[in-house]
Amino acid sequence: MRKTLIFGLCLTVITGWSLMATCSVMAADEPHTSTAGADDAEHHGDDGSHAAGVPLDFKADLALWSLIVFLLFVFILKKFAWKPLAEGLDAREQRVRSDIDAAEAARVKAEEMLATHETKLAGVQEEVKEILAEARRDAEHTKDEIVAAAQEQAEATQNRALGEIERARDQALKDLFDQVSNQVAAATEHVLGRSLDAADQQRLIGEALAEVTSESN
């Protein structure tokens, strides 16, 4: 359609150019025609039909030559100008189509890249959520381990304290028993006036402890 429009415009320009040339030729020949008409009127008198027929023949010849010139210009234009012009238009149209195709391909590629980045971003977000969840689980596990270790350490400390208390009590009782034994033996020896052997000391200590136990109950 574009080619047809340009070709029509070219034909219009050529037609106008030919008509202007025709008008110029007619304007240049009008004085000669008027002079020839006057001479014919003087020589032939009332012979008006012949004088009127000459301009008609002249206009027909001029129109024929104008048509020939017009067709010649059309032929020259089509042969030498129309082909390069059409090739230029085709090349321009091809460039425009190539640019449109390239823009469309770039748009599609951009959309694909955007979709890929969105997918990667979603994956990263999911990975971050998983890392945070794992960190929370590790923190809970670590807290449980710390609490368990603290409880175990507290129990061990308590057991050590109880053991030390038990040993201290046993040592105190032993010291007290030894002290009481020595005092009982000394008192008995003082009363009896003689020394006691180990068997007598054990018997007396056992009797004293039994009395102390019965009194405490």
C-alpha positions as CSV (number, residue, x, y, z in Angstrom):
1,M,0.0,0.0,0.0
2,R,2.8,2.4,0.8
3,K,4.5,1.6,-2.4
4,T,1.3,2.3,-4.4
5,L,0.8,5.6,-2.6
6,I,4.4,6.8,-3.4
7,F,4.1,5.6,-7.0
8,G,0.8,7.6,-7.3
9,L,2.4,10.7,-5.8
10,C,5.3,10.4,-8.3
11,L,2.8,10.0,-11.2
12,T,0.9,13.0,-9.9
13,V,4.1,15.1,-9.8
14,I,5.1,14.0,-13.3
15,T,1.6,14.7,-14.6
16,G,1.6,18.2,-13.2
17,W,5.1,18.7,-14.6
18,S,3.9,17.7,-18.1
19,L,0.8,19.9,-17.9
20,M,2.9,22.8,-16.9
21,A,5.2,22.2,-19.8
22,T,2.2,21.9,-22.1
23,C,0.7,25.2,-20.8
24,S,4.1,26.9,-21.3
25,V,4.2,25.7,-24.9
26,M,0.7,26.8,-25.6
27,A,1.4,30.2,-24.1
28,A,4.4,30.6,-26.3
29,D,2.5,29.6,-29.5
30,E,-0.5,31.9,-28.9
31,P,0.9,35.0,-30.6
32,H,2.0,33.0,-33.6
33,T,-1.5,31.5,-33.8
34,S,-3.1,35.0,-33.5
35,T,-0.9,36.4,-36.2
36,A,-1.6,33.4,-38.5
37,G,-5.3,33.9,-37.9
38,A,-5.2,37.5,-38.9
39,D,-3.2,36.8,-42.0
40,D,-5.7,34.1,-43.0
41,A,-8.6,36.5,-42.4
42,E,-7.0,39.1,-44.7
43,H,-6.2,36.6,-47.5
44,H,-9.3,34.4,-47.3
45,G,-11.9,36.8,-46.1
46,D,-14.9,35.0,-44.7
47,D,-13.4,31.5,-44.7
48,G,-13.9,31.0,-40.9
49,S,-14.3,27.2,-40.9
50,H,-10.7,26.7,-42.0
51,A,-9.4,29.2,-39.4
52,A,-11.3,27.5,-36.6
53,G,-10.0,24.0,-37.4
54,V,-6.3,24.8,-37.1
55,P,-6.3,25.3,-33.2
56,L,-8.1,22.0,-32.8
57,D,-5.5,20.1,-34.8
58,F,-2.7,21.9,-32.9
59,K,-4.2,21.0,-29.5
60,A,-4.6,17.4,-30.5
61,D,-1.0,17.2,-31.5
62,L,0.1,18.9,-28.3
63,A,-1.9,16.5,-26.2
64,L,-0.4,13.5,-28.1
65,W,3.1,14.8,-27.5
66,S,2.3,15.5,-23.8
67,L,1.1,11.9,-23.5
68,I,4.2,10.6,-25.1
69,V,6.4,12.8,-22.8
70,F,4.4,11.6,-19.8
71,L,4.7,8.0,-20.7
72,L,8.4,8.5,-21.3
73,F,8.8,10.0,-17.9
74,V,6.8,7.2,-16.4
75,F,9.1,4.7,-18.1
76,I,12.3,6.4,-17.0
77,L,11.0,6.8,-13.5
78,K,9.9,3.1,-13.3
79,K,13.2,1.9,-14.8
80,F,15.7,4.1,-13.0
81,A,14.0,5.5,-9.9
82,W,11.2,3.2,-8.9
83,K,13.4,0.1,-8.3
84,P,15.9,1.9,-6.0
85,L,13.0,3.6,-4.2
86,A,11.2,0.3,-3.8
87,E,14.4,-1.4,-2.6
88,G,15.0,1.4,-0.1
89,L,11.4,1.1,1.2
90,D,11.7,-2.7,1.4
91,A,15.0,-2.3,3.3
92,R,13.5,0.2,5.7
93,E,10.4,-2.0,6.2
94,Q,12.7,-4.9,6.8
95,R,14.7,-2.9,9.4
96,V,11.5,-1.9,11.1
97,R,10.4,-5.5,11.2
98,S,13.8,-6.6,12.5
99,D,13.7,-3.9,15.2
100,I,10.2,-5.0,16.2
101,D,11.2,-8.7,16.3
102,A,14.3,-7.8,18.3
103,A,12.2,-5.7,20.7
104,E,9.7,-8.6,21.1
105,A,12.6,-11.1,21.6
106,A,14.1,-8.8,24.2
107,R,10.7,-8.4,25.9
108,V,10.2,-12.2,26.0
109,K,13.8,-12.7,27.3
110,A,13.3,-10.1,30.0
111,E,10.0,-11.8,31.1
112,E,11.8,-15.1,31.2
113,M,14.7,-13.6,33.2
114,L,12.2,-12.0,35.5
115,A,10.4,-15.3,36.0
116,T,13.7,-17.0,36.7
117,H,14.7,-14.4,39.2
118,E,11.3,-14.6,40.9
119,T,11.7,-18.4,41.1
120,K,15.2,-18.1,42.6
121,L,14.0,-15.4,45.0
122,A,11.2,-17.7,46.1
123,G,13.7,-20.5,46.6
124,V,16.0,-18.3,48.6
125,Q,13.1,-17.1,50.8
126,E,12.1,-20.7,51.4
127,E,15.7,-21.6,52.2
128,V,16.0,-18.7,54.6
129,K,12.8,-19.9,56.3
130,E,14.2,-23.4,56.6
131,I,17.5,-22.0,58.0
132,L,15.6,-20.0,60.6
133,A,13.5,-23.0,61.5
134,E,16.6,-25.1,61.9
135,A,18.3,-22.4,63.9
136,R,15.2,-22.3,66.3
137,R,15.3,-26.1,66.5
138,D,19.0,-26.0,67.3
139,A,18.5,-23.3,69.9
140,E,15.7,-25.4,71.6
141,H,17.9,-28.5,71.5
142,T,20.9,-26.5,72.9
143,K,18.7,-25.0,75.6
144,D,17.5,-28.5,76.5
145,E,21.0,-29.7,76.6
146,I,22.1,-26.8,78.8
147,V,19.2,-27.3,81.2
148,A,19.9,-31.1,81.4
149,A,23.6,-30.4,81.9
150,A,22.8,-27.8,84.6
151,Q,20.4,-30.3,86.3
152,E,23.0,-33.0,86.2
153,Q,25.6,-30.7,87.5
154,A,23.3,-29.6,90.3
155,E,22.5,-33.2,91.2
156,A,26.2,-34.0,91.2
157,T,27.0,-31.0,93.4
158,Q,24.1,-32.0,95.7
159,N,25.4,-35.6,95.9
160,R,28.9,-34.4,96.6
161,A,27.6,-32.1,99.3
162,L,25.5,-35.0,100.8
163,G,28.5,-37.3,100.7
164,E,30.7,-34.7,102.4
165,I,28.1,-34.1,105.0
166,E,27.8,-37.9,105.6
167,R,31.5,-38.2,105.8
168,A,31.7,-35.3,108.2
169,R,29.0,-36.7,110.3
170,D,30.7,-40.1,110.4
171,Q,34.0,-38.5,111.3
172,A,32.3,-36.4,114.0
173,L,30.7,-39.5,115.4
174,K,33.9,-41.4,115.3
175,D,35.7,-38.6,117.0
176,L,33.0,-38.4,119.6
177,F,33.0,-42.2,120.1
178,D,36.8,-42.1,120.6
179,Q,36.5,-39.3,123.0
180,V,33.7,-40.9,125.0
181,S,35.6,-44.2,125.0
182,N,38.7,-42.6,126.4
183,Q,36.7,-40.8,129.0
184,V,34.8,-43.9,130.0
185,A,38.0,-46.0,130.2
186,A,39.7,-43.3,132.3
187,A,36.7,-43.0,134.6
188,T,36.5,-46.7,135.0
189,E,40.1,-47.1,135.7
190,H,39.9,-44.3,138.3
191,V,37.0,-46.0,140.0
192,L,38.4,-49.6,139.9
193,G,41.9,-48.5,140.6
194,R,43.2,-50.7,137.9
195,S,43.8,-50.6,134.1
196,L,41.4,-52.2,131.7
197,D,42.2,-54.3,128.8
198,A,40.7,-53.8,125.3
199,A,37.9,-56.3,125.9
200,D,36.8,-54.6,129.0
201,Q,36.9,-51.2,127.3
202,Q,34.7,-52.4,124.5
203,R,32.2,-54.0,126.9
204,L,32.0,-50.8,129.0
205,I,31.7,-48.6,125.9
206,G,28.9,-50.8,124.5
207,E,27.0,-50.7,127.8
208,A,27.3,-46.9,127.9
209,L,26.2,-46.4,124.4
210,A,23.2,-48.7,125.0
211,E,22.2,-46.6,128.0
212,V,22.6,-43.4,126.0
213,T,20.5,-44.9,123.2
214,S,17.7,-46.1,125.5
215,E,17.6,-42.7,127.2
216,S,17.3,-40.9,123.9
217,N,14.4,-43.1,122.8
